[in-house]
Amino acid sequence: MGGNDIGTYGSDYRLRTAANLIGIWANTSSEALYFQAGREEDGSPLNGSNIYLIHFPADQLPDAVVQAYWSVILVSVPDYRVVPNRLGRYNLNSHSDLSYDPDGSLTIAVGPDLVPGVAEANWLPSPPGKPFTLTFRTYVPIPAIKPPHGTWAPPALIRTDSQPS
């Protein structure tokens, strides 16, 4: 099943049935594009005990690449379910009351505890000691991220043992 075929079935009833078996429907690339992170730079799985940062420069904020909505969601592995946490927060998105850095950039923190130097509003709690994945979802993405010529991608997920400045 090719990623560009999803949501555009024509008379391919097997593909349509497979998509419906897995989920309620599938979006076309003009409707939504997803970027997933499940591993660190060295290839090891993301670990909920670690601290990760996603930093969007002021001129590359996620709102600038969508005409509708964006979100970043954390789910457990291998069952791909949202992870219970004390905040009841499972994603951050266009409608979240996020706190922007003084220079207009946006830093999102992922970790088991609140990360000093990052607003609680920008914290996505992770499951201590357990693997997880992050999916950055864009709805009605601008042409700069659409295949086959799109060049934009979300910033790299950076593992850090130190606190952000």
MDTraj code that builds the backbone (N, CA, C; nanometers):
import mdtraj as md
import numpy as np

residues = "MET GLY GLY ASN ASP ILE GLY THR TYR GLY SER ASP TYR ARG LEU ARG THR ALA ALA ASN LEU ILE GLY ILE TRP ALA ASN THR SER SER GLU ALA LEU TYR PHE GLN ALA GLY ARG GLU GLU ASP GLY SER PRO LEU ASN GLY SER ASN ILE TYR LEU ILE HIS PHE PRO ALA ASP GLN LEU PRO ASP ALA VAL VAL GLN ALA TYR TRP SER VAL ILE LEU VAL SER VAL PRO ASP TYR ARG VAL VAL PRO ASN ARG LEU GLY ARG TYR ASN LEU ASN SER HIS SER ASP LEU SER TYR ASP PRO ASP GLY SER LEU THR ILE ALA VAL GLY PRO ASP LEU VAL PRO GLY VAL ALA GLU ALA ASN TRP LEU PRO SER PRO PRO GLY LYS PRO PHE THR LEU THR PHE ARG THR TYR VAL PRO ILE PRO ALA ILE LYS PRO PRO HIS GLY THR TRP ALA PRO PRO ALA LEU ILE ARG THR ASP SER GLN PRO SER".split()
xyz = np.array([
    [0.0848, -0.1168, 0.0000],
    [0.0000, 0.0000, 0.0000],
    [0.0898, 0.1237, 0.0000],
    [0.0851, 0.2030, -0.1017],
    [0.1658, 0.3236, -0.1082],
    [0.1016, 0.4390, -0.0342],
    [0.1812, 0.5178, 0.0361],
    [0.1299, 0.6299, 0.1137],
    [0.0529, 0.7303, 0.0306],
    [0.0898, 0.7487, -0.0947],
    [0.0205, 0.8460, -0.1796],
    [-0.1140, 0.7955, -0.2292],
    [-0.1392, 0.6629, -0.2146],
    [-0.2654, 0.6059, -0.2603],
    [-0.3745, 0.6149, -0.1543],
    [-0.3353, 0.6299, -0.0293],
    [-0.4324, 0.6288, 0.0801],
    [-0.5309, 0.7442, 0.0630],
    [-0.6581, 0.7124, 0.0783],
    [-0.7637, 0.8124, 0.0669],
    [-0.8113, 0.8354, -0.0753],
    [-0.7355, 0.7876, -0.1738],
    [-0.7726, 0.8007, -0.3148],
    [-0.7847, 0.6591, -0.3701],
    [-0.9039, 0.6016, -0.3615],
    [-0.9207, 0.4597, -0.3887],
    [-0.9639, 0.4262, -0.5301],
    [-1.0370, 0.5156, -0.5934],
    [-1.0897, 0.4805, -0.7247],
    [-1.1663, 0.3498, -0.7141],
    [-1.1320, 0.2524, -0.7982],
    [-1.2003, 0.1232, -0.7921],
    [-1.1154, 0.0184, -0.7199],
    [-1.0147, 0.0626, -0.6424],
    [-0.9311, -0.0308, -0.5664],
    [-1.0028, -0.0651, -0.4355],
    [-1.0941, -0.1596, -0.4440],
    [-1.1782, -0.1942, -0.3294],
    [-1.1003, -0.2657, -0.2194],
    [-0.9936, -0.3348, -0.2552],
    [-0.9088, -0.3979, -0.1524],
    [-0.8404, -0.2913, -0.0670],
    [-0.7863, -0.1892, -0.1301],
    [-0.7211, -0.0822, -0.0558],
    [-0.8230, -0.0090, 0.0319],
    [-0.9391, 0.0191, -0.0222],
    [-1.0457, 0.0848, 0.0542],
    [-1.0844, -0.0005, 0.1757],
    [-1.0995, -0.1303, 0.1559],
    [-1.1365, -0.2203, 0.2648],
    [-1.0258, -0.2274, 0.3696],
    [-0.9012, -0.2355, 0.3265],
    [-0.7892, -0.2393, 0.4212],
    [-0.7844, -0.1119, 0.5055],
    [-0.8040, 0.0039, 0.4428],
    [-0.8039, 0.1302, 0.5169],
    [-0.9181, 0.1343, 0.6171],
    [-1.0337, 0.0850, 0.5775],
    [-1.1489, 0.0846, 0.6682],
    [-1.1320, -0.0163, 0.7814],
    [-1.0592, -0.1234, 0.7560],
    [-1.0321, -0.2217, 0.8600],
    [-0.9426, -0.1604, 0.9683],
    [-0.8443, -0.0832, 0.9275],
    [-0.7483, -0.0233, 1.0199],
    [-0.8070, 0.0986, 1.0904],
    [-0.8862, 0.1768, 1.0217],
    [-0.9411, 0.2990, 1.0794],
    [-1.0704, 0.3354, 1.0109],
    [-1.1282, 0.4466, 1.0539],
    [-1.2580, 0.4846, 1.0007],
    [-1.2479, 0.5362, 0.8569],
    [-1.1385, 0.6009, 0.8228],
    [-1.1139, 0.6467, 0.6864],
    [-0.9682, 0.6896, 0.6768],
    [-0.9275, 0.7314, 0.5616],
    [-0.7913, 0.7812, 0.5433],
    [-0.7975, 0.9131, 0.4691],
    [-0.7160, 1.0058, 0.5115],
    [-0.7086, 1.1356, 0.4457],
    [-0.6124, 1.1300, 0.3278],
    [-0.6370, 1.2133, 0.2291],
    [-0.5417, 1.2286, 0.1198],
    [-0.4325, 1.3244, 0.1668],
    [-0.3223, 1.3326, 0.0921],
    [-0.2123, 1.4208, 0.1324],
    [-0.2512, 1.5680, 0.1262],
    [-0.3546, 1.6028, 0.0530],
    [-0.4001, 1.7421, 0.0539],
    [-0.4813, 1.7728, 0.1797],
    [-0.5325, 1.6668, 0.2447],
    [-0.6093, 1.6843, 0.3672],
    [-0.5228, 1.6772, 0.4927],
    [-0.4260, 1.5856, 0.4937],
    [-0.3439, 1.5680, 0.6134],
    [-0.2129, 1.4986, 0.5799],
    [-0.1077, 1.5403, 0.6491],
    [0.0218, 1.4727, 0.6433],
    [0.0677, 1.4504, 0.7860],
    [0.1259, 1.3326, 0.8117],
    [0.1722, 1.2969, 0.9448],
    [0.3231, 1.2729, 0.9405],
    [0.3913, 1.3189, 1.0453],
    [0.5348, 1.2951, 1.0628],
    [0.5486, 1.2215, 1.1955],
    [0.6155, 1.1066, 1.1947],
    [0.6246, 1.0274, 1.3160],
    [0.7679, 1.0115, 1.3628],
    [0.7872, 1.0178, 1.4951],
    [0.9171, 0.9926, 1.5573],
    [0.8992, 0.8823, 1.6599],
    [0.9782, 0.7782, 1.6471],
    [0.9719, 0.6673, 1.7420],
    [1.1088, 0.6252, 1.7914],
    [1.2119, 0.6878, 1.7341],
    [1.3492, 0.6500, 1.7702],
    [1.4363, 0.7731, 1.7878],
    [1.5371, 0.7555, 1.8717],
    [1.6365, 0.8604, 1.8903],
    [1.7343, 0.8569, 1.7729],
    [1.8211, 0.9550, 1.7693],
    [1.9178, 0.9654, 1.6597],
    [2.0043, 0.8402, 1.6466],
    [2.0355, 0.7737, 1.7590],
    [2.1183, 0.6529, 1.7552],
    [2.0388, 0.5259, 1.7228],
    [1.9074, 0.5394, 1.7006],
    [1.8242, 0.4262, 1.6641],
    [1.7508, 0.3620, 1.7806],
    [1.7826, 0.4015, 1.9021],
    [1.7126, 0.3434, 2.0171],
    [1.5723, 0.4024, 2.0283],
    [1.4778, 0.3238, 2.0824],
    [1.3404, 0.3735, 2.0945],
    [1.3328, 0.4949, 2.1870],
    [1.2371, 0.5832, 2.1608],
    [1.2127, 0.6934, 2.2530],
    [1.1750, 0.6345, 2.3877],
    [1.2282, 0.6908, 2.4942],
    [1.2080, 0.6379, 2.6281],
    [1.1424, 0.7449, 2.7139],
    [1.0312, 0.7097, 2.7774],
    [0.9560, 0.8048, 2.8574],
    [1.0285, 0.8598, 2.9783],
    [1.1419, 0.8033, 3.0165],
    [1.2205, 0.8577, 3.1276],
    [1.3097, 0.9730, 3.0838],
    [1.3285, 0.9883, 2.9537],
    [1.4172, 1.0928, 2.9017],
    [1.3409, 1.2222, 2.8771],
    [1.4172, 1.3294, 2.8604],
    [1.3611, 1.4603, 2.8259],
    [1.3941, 1.4887, 2.6801],
    [1.2914, 1.5276, 2.6042],
    [1.3077, 1.5622, 2.4630],
    [1.2491, 1.7012, 2.4402],
    [1.3114, 1.7756, 2.3512],
    [1.2626, 1.9086, 2.3152],
    [1.2395, 1.9159, 2.1651],
    [1.1363, 1.9895, 2.1284],
    [1.1105, 2.0244, 1.9887],
    [1.1083, 2.1763, 1.9867],
    [1.1967, 2.2351, 1.9095],
    [1.2058, 2.3819, 1.9050],
    [1.1729, 2.4316, 1.7643],
    [1.0646, 2.5093, 1.7561],
    [1.0237, 2.5703, 1.6301],
    [1.0732, 2.7148, 1.6288],
    [1.1650, 2.7510, 1.5394],
    [1.2062, 2.8914, 1.5284],
    [1.0856, 2.9801, 1.4974],
    [1.0949, 3.1064, 1.5325],
    [0.9832, 3.2003, 1.5163],
    [0.9331, 3.2076, 1.3721],
    [1.0219, 3.1892, 1.2752],
    [0.9801, 3.1970, 1.1350],
    [0.9379, 3.0610, 1.0782],
    [0.9279, 2.9580, 1.1642],
    [0.8885, 2.8247, 1.1189],
    [0.7891, 2.7597, 1.2159],
    [0.7002, 2.8396, 1.2716],
    [0.6016, 2.7885, 1.3664],
    [0.5056, 2.6929, 1.2965],
    [0.4514, 2.5964, 1.3701],
    [0.3628, 2.4989, 1.3055],
    [0.2385, 2.5613, 1.2422],
    [0.1873, 2.6705, 1.2983],
    [0.0701, 2.7353, 1.2383],
    [0.0975, 2.7852, 1.0968],
    [0.2248, 2.8103, 1.0651],
    [0.2603, 2.8642, 0.9341],
    [0.2542, 2.7599, 0.8226],
    [0.2465, 2.6312, 0.8579],
    [0.2498, 2.5277, 0.7543],
    [0.1164, 2.4563, 0.7352],
    [0.0137, 2.5047, 0.8054],
    [-0.1194, 2.4451, 0.7901],
    [-0.2216, 2.5534, 0.7621],
    [-0.3237, 2.5130, 0.6902],
    [-0.4350, 2.6045, 0.6652],
    [-0.5524, 2.5709, 0.7564],
    [-0.5367, 2.4661, 0.8373],
    [-0.6443, 2.4262, 0.9269],
    [-0.5918, 2.4071, 1.0689],
    [-0.5178, 2.3006, 1.0944],
    [-0.4918, 2.2561, 1.2307],
    [-0.3649, 2.1735, 1.2336],
    [-0.2926, 2.1790, 1.3438],
    [-0.1780, 2.0904, 1.3655],
    [-0.1881, 2.0324, 1.5054],
    [-0.1225, 1.9201, 1.5277],
    [-0.1137, 1.8629, 1.6618],
    [0.0080, 1.7721, 1.6708],
    [0.0554, 1.7536, 1.7927],
    [0.1574, 1.6536, 1.8215],
    [0.0991, 1.5669, 1.9329],
    [0.0931, 1.4364, 1.9076],
    [0.0312, 1.3434, 2.0016],
    [0.1327, 1.2378, 2.0438],
    [0.1265, 1.1986, 2.1704],
    [0.2141, 1.0965, 2.2255],
    [0.1298, 0.9722, 2.2517],
    [0.1775, 0.8585, 2.2007],
    [0.1089, 0.7308, 2.2258],
    [0.2104, 0.6259, 2.2679],
    [0.1621, 0.5268, 2.3418],
    [0.2479, 0.4191, 2.3905],
    [0.2806, 0.3212, 2.2783],
    [0.3855, 0.2447, 2.3005],
    [0.4253, 0.1384, 2.2097],
    [0.4268, 0.0096, 2.2922],
    [0.3731, -0.1004, 2.2476],
    [0.3325, -0.1314, 2.1114],
    [0.1827, -0.1132, 2.0850],
    [0.1048, -0.0682, 2.1831],
    [-0.0406, -0.0654, 2.1637],
    [-0.0952, 0.0632, 2.1026],
    [-0.0144, 0.1675, 2.0920],
    [-0.0528, 0.2939, 2.0280],
    [-0.1779, 0.3559, 2.0899],
    [-0.1761, 0.3632, 2.2221],
    [-0.2838, 0.4269, 2.2978],
    [-0.2288, 0.5508, 2.3666],
    [-0.3161, 0.6490, 2.3910],
    [-0.2706, 0.7645, 2.4678],
    [-0.2308, 0.7165, 2.6063],
    [-0.1370, 0.7882, 2.6682],
    [-0.0804, 0.7485, 2.7959],
    [-0.1434, 0.8301, 2.9086],
    [-0.2074, 0.7640, 3.0047],
    [-0.2641, 0.8393, 3.1170],
    [-0.1550, 0.9191, 3.1887],
    [-0.1886, 1.0401, 3.2296],
    [-0.0944, 1.1234, 3.3041],
    [-0.1735, 1.2182, 3.3934],
    [-0.1060, 1.2783, 3.4901],
    [-0.1759, 1.3602, 3.5900],
    [-0.2407, 1.4847, 3.5313],
    [-0.1961, 1.5290, 3.4141],
    [-0.2568, 1.6459, 3.3503],
    [-0.3758, 1.6091, 3.2620],
    [-0.3881, 1.4808, 3.2293],
    [-0.4913, 1.4408, 3.1338],
    [-0.4642, 1.5021, 2.9972],
    [-0.3361, 1.5227, 2.9673],
    [-0.2951, 1.5852, 2.8405],
    [-0.2338, 1.4790, 2.7512],
    [-0.2880, 1.4661, 2.6306],
    [-0.2429, 1.3625, 2.5391],
    [-0.1850, 1.4195, 2.4105],
    [-0.2051, 1.5489, 2.3888],
    [-0.1472, 1.6144, 2.2722],
    [-0.1399, 1.7639, 2.2961],
    [-0.0638, 1.8292, 2.2140],
    [-0.0601, 1.9751, 2.2055],
    [-0.0991, 2.0089, 2.0634],
    [-0.1681, 2.1227, 2.0441],
    [-0.2184, 2.1509, 1.9106],
    [-0.2444, 2.2994, 1.8887],
    [-0.2981, 2.3301, 1.7732],
    [-0.3285, 2.4681, 1.7344],
    [-0.4155, 2.5406, 1.8357],
    [-0.4962, 2.4663, 1.9084],
    [-0.5903, 2.5266, 2.0022],
    [-0.5391, 2.5266, 2.1464],
    [-0.4205, 2.4699, 2.1699],
    [-0.3626, 2.4702, 2.3046],
    [-0.3190, 2.6116, 2.3397],
    [-0.3260, 2.6442, 2.4655],
    [-0.2831, 2.7760, 2.5138],
    [-0.1326, 2.7698, 2.5409],
    [-0.0551, 2.7678, 2.4341],
    [0.0895, 2.7507, 2.4431],
    [0.1579, 2.8814, 2.4814],
    [0.2752, 2.8675, 2.5400],
    [0.3566, 2.9824, 2.5786],
    [0.4746, 2.9922, 2.4815],
    [0.4891, 3.1067, 2.4180],
    [0.5965, 3.1258, 2.3210],
    [0.7175, 3.1871, 2.3889],
    [0.8355, 3.1534, 2.3372],
    [0.9604, 3.2064, 2.3907],
    [0.9687, 3.3559, 2.3604],
    [1.0519, 3.4307, 2.4345],
    [1.0617, 3.5763, 2.4138],
    [1.0916, 3.6178, 2.2699],
    [1.1632, 3.5328, 2.1942],
    [1.1963, 3.5659, 2.0550],
    [1.0861, 3.5240, 1.9572],
    [0.9727, 3.4738, 2.0090],
    [0.8621, 3.4327, 1.9230],
    [0.8665, 3.2865, 1.8821],
    [0.9724, 3.2150, 1.9200],
    [0.9833, 3.0729, 1.8870],
    [0.8962, 2.9909, 1.9830],
    [0.8863, 2.8631, 1.9556],
    [0.8040, 2.7743, 2.0365],
    [0.8856, 2.6513, 2.0744],
    [0.8907, 2.6218, 2.2037],
    [0.9586, 2.5017, 2.2520],
    [0.8557, 2.4112, 2.3172],
    [0.8502, 2.2871, 2.2700],
    [0.7647, 2.1846, 2.3294],
    [0.8564, 2.0857, 2.3993],
    [0.8222, 2.0524, 2.5242],
    [0.9004, 1.9571, 2.6024],
    [0.8207, 1.8281, 2.6187],
    [0.8904, 1.7155, 2.6080],
    [0.8323, 1.5838, 2.6304],
    [0.9174, 1.5176, 2.7372],
    [0.8548, 1.4730, 2.8448],
    [0.9298, 1.4086, 2.9517],
    [0.8378, 1.3641, 3.0628],
    [0.8927, 1.2882, 3.1590],
    [0.8101, 1.2338, 3.2655],
    [0.7665, 1.3381, 3.3681],
    [0.8407, 1.4462, 3.3779],
    [0.8109, 1.5534, 3.4727],
    [0.8209, 1.6878, 3.4023],
    [0.7626, 1.7884, 3.4642],
    [0.7708, 1.9238, 3.4119],
    [0.9174, 1.9611, 3.3945],
    [0.9508, 2.0175, 3.2807],
    [1.0885, 2.0521, 3.2472],
    [1.1137, 2.1970, 3.2875],
    [1.2059, 2.2204, 3.3819],
    [1.2356, 2.3589, 3.4193],
    [1.2774, 2.4404, 3.2969],
    [1.2253, 2.5619, 3.2876],
    [1.2579, 2.6485, 3.1752],
    [1.1586, 2.6392, 3.0608],
    [1.0653, 2.5421, 3.0677],
    [0.9610, 2.5279, 2.9662],
    [0.8266, 2.5402, 3.0385],
    [0.7395, 2.6230, 2.9852],
    [0.6084, 2.6430, 3.0474],
    [0.5319, 2.5113, 3.0564],
    [0.4559, 2.4935, 3.1645],
    [0.3759, 2.3718, 3.1806],
    [0.2797, 2.3541, 3.0638],
    [0.2328, 2.4647, 3.0073],
    [0.1412, 2.4574, 2.8929],
    [0.2060, 2.3907, 2.7718],
    [0.3385, 2.3895, 2.7659],
    [0.4134, 2.3341, 2.6526],
    [0.4699, 2.1955, 2.6819],
    [0.4273, 2.1356, 2.7918],
    [0.4795, 2.0056, 2.8356],
    [0.3837, 1.8940, 2.7985],
    [0.4363, 1.7927, 2.7322],
    [0.3619, 1.6721, 2.6991],
    [0.4198, 1.5587, 2.7842],
    [0.3467, 1.5124, 2.8863],
    [0.4005, 1.4098, 2.9759],
    [0.4234, 1.2763, 2.9046],
    [0.5360, 1.2128, 2.9383],
    [0.5694, 1.0826, 2.8805],
    [0.5664, 0.9753, 2.9896],
    [0.5514, 0.8482, 2.9502],
    [0.5429, 0.7387, 3.0478],
    [0.6820, 0.6967, 3.0955],
    [0.7162, 0.7211, 3.2212],
    [0.8514, 0.6887, 3.2691],
    [0.8909, 0.5441, 3.2398],
    [1.0085, 0.5281, 3.1788],
    [1.0643, 0.3958, 3.1534],
    [0.9994, 0.3169, 3.0425],
    [0.9052, 0.3753, 2.9710],
    [0.8349, 0.3016, 2.8667],
    [0.8556, 0.3670, 2.7306],
    [0.8519, 0.2866, 2.6232],
    [0.8667, 0.3431, 2.4888],
    [0.7392, 0.4154, 2.4456],
    [0.7568, 0.5096, 2.3536],
    [0.6433, 0.5846, 2.2995],
    [0.6796, 0.6369, 2.1619],
    [0.5796, 0.6865, 2.0913],
    [0.6026, 0.7560, 1.9656],
    [0.5323, 0.8909, 1.9711],
    [0.5816, 0.9821, 1.8917],
    [0.5198, 1.1128, 1.8730],
    [0.4775, 1.1229, 1.7278],
    [0.3600, 1.1764, 1.7046],
    [0.3146, 1.2015, 1.5685],
    [0.2769, 1.3487, 1.5574],
    [0.3413, 1.4170, 1.4640],
    [0.3098, 1.5560, 1.4332],
    [0.2152, 1.5518, 1.3138],
    [0.0929, 1.5984, 1.3349],
    [-0.0108, 1.5900, 1.2317],
    [-0.0402, 1.7290, 1.1774],
    [-0.0483, 1.7393, 1.0460],
    [-0.0824, 1.8655, 0.9805],
    [-0.2090, 1.8454, 0.8984],
    [-0.3059, 1.9333, 0.9194],
    [-0.4323, 1.9236, 0.8467],
    [-0.4455, 2.0416, 0.7521],
    [-0.4729, 2.0110, 0.6266],
    [-0.4721, 2.1041, 0.5139],
    [-0.3345, 2.1740, 0.5103],
    [-0.2309, 2.0918, 0.4868],
    [-0.0950, 2.1456, 0.4830],
    [-0.0710, 2.2345, 0.3616],
    [0.0197, 2.3294, 0.3788],
    [0.0557, 2.4168, 0.2667],
    [0.1426, 2.3381, 0.1685],
    [0.1534, 2.3843, 0.0440],
    [0.2318, 2.3105, -0.0563],
    [0.3769, 2.2837, -0.0174],
    [0.4373, 2.3660, 0.0669],
    [0.5780, 2.3475, 0.1036],
    [0.6056, 2.2158, 0.1758],
    [0.5026, 2.1482, 0.2240],
    [0.5271, 2.0193, 0.2902],
    [0.4652, 1.9014, 0.2169],
    [0.3951, 1.9265, 0.1087],
    [0.3278, 1.8179, 0.0374],
    [0.4232, 1.7449, -0.0571],
    [0.4091, 1.6113, -0.0655],
    [0.4877, 1.5382, -0.1639],
    [0.4435, 1.5755, -0.3038],
    [0.5208, 1.5599, -0.4057],
    [0.6555, 1.5040, -0.4012],
    [0.7642, 1.6090, -0.3851],
    [0.7297, 1.7378, -0.3829],
    [0.8330, 1.8413, -0.3822],
    [0.8455, 1.9142, -0.2497],
    [0.7703, 1.8744, -0.1500],
    [0.7737, 1.9416, -0.0208],
    [0.9098, 1.9336, 0.0437],
    [0.9503, 2.0413, 0.1057],
    [1.0818, 2.0461, 0.1691],
    [1.0733, 2.0674, 0.3193],
    [0.9572, 2.1079, 0.3699],
    [0.9445, 2.1357, 0.5130],
    [0.9216, 2.0072, 0.5902],
    [0.9779, 1.9998, 0.7090],
    [0.9517, 1.8921, 0.8040],
    [0.9609, 1.9534, 0.9427],
    [0.8949, 1.8945, 1.0411],
    [0.9072, 1.9497, 1.1755],
    [1.0517, 1.9408, 1.2242],
    [1.0887, 2.0267, 1.3194],
    [1.2257, 2.0211, 1.3723],
    [1.2546, 1.8854, 1.4356],
    [1.3822, 1.8525, 1.4413],
    [1.4244, 1.7261, 1.5018],
    [1.3873, 1.7231, 1.6498],
    [1.3566, 1.6059, 1.6972],
    [1.3328, 1.5823, 1.8384],
    [1.4698, 1.5660, 1.9023],
    [1.5025, 1.6505, 1.9995],
    [1.6353, 1.6508, 2.0607],
    [1.6274, 1.5977, 2.2031],
    [1.7035, 1.4936, 2.2303],
    [1.7123, 1.4435, 2.3683],
    [1.8102, 1.5316, 2.4436],
    [1.7725, 1.5674, 2.5639],
    [1.8592, 1.6523, 2.6432],
    [1.8590, 1.6063, 2.7882],
    [1.9738, 1.6121, 2.8509],
    [1.9833, 1.5853, 2.9938],
    [1.9958, 1.7168, 3.0684],
    [2.0196, 1.8239, 2.9922],
    [2.0308, 1.9559, 3.0530],
    [1.9007, 2.0313, 3.0327],
    [1.8833, 2.1373, 3.1037],
    [1.7635, 2.2167, 3.0939],
    [1.7769, 2.3175, 2.9816],
    [1.6667, 2.3540, 2.9168],
    [1.6736, 2.4520, 2.8086],
    [1.7130, 2.5889, 2.8619],
    [1.7715, 2.6693, 2.7738],
    [1.8117, 2.8036, 2.8173],
    [1.6992, 2.9014, 2.7971],
])
top = md.Topology()
chain = top.add_chain()
for i, resn in enumerate(residues, 1):
    res = top.add_residue(resn, chain, resSeq=i)
    for name in ("N", "CA", "C"):
        top.add_atom(name, md.element.get_by_symbol(name[0]), res)
traj = md.Trajectory(xyz[None], top)
